[in-house]
Amino acid sequence: MEEQYGNQYVGSADYFGKIDAEMRIRFPEKFPGSAKTQTEDEESGQRTVRSSSVVAPATRSTASKRIVLKASQVALAKKLGLSNEQYALEMQLLEKSNG
């Protein structure tokens, strides 16, 4: 830059502003507060600002649909004359309506 703008340019606020902008372009991960990145057109020297895209992760976690009954719940289901599956289904319905 010194050859292009002269010796007085080095150390000026504009000089450091250009260095800062170039650092943000080359290392955007080091500047988390900035959601936008700048690019410079090689031929015209004009800078354009483009927003970085935020995407969701490729995989999603889902809760298991498996229900494990405690020994006391199995005993209660037996006492009520229900199968373990019927008891678990009713328990799940009650949790949905109360939740």
C-alpha positions, 0 to 999 in steps of 0.5 A: 500500500505504501507504493500505491498511496505514499509514505504518509498513508502508512499508519493513518486511520484509513490504512488501519481501516483497510487492514481491519476490513481485509482481516474480517474478509479473510478470517470471519470466524475470528470476528463473531459479532459481525454477521456480514462479510465484505468482498472486494471486486478485483477489477473495480475495487468496489466493496460489496456487503453480503449477509452470511447465511445461518443454517440448521445442523444436518441432523436432528435429535429426536426423543426416544418413543420407548417407555420403560415401566418401573416394577411398581407400575408393572404391578399396578397394571397387573392389578388393574387387569391391563397389559403393560402396553395398555398401561404405558399408552394411558400413562402417555395420554395422561402426560400429554393432557397434563403437560 
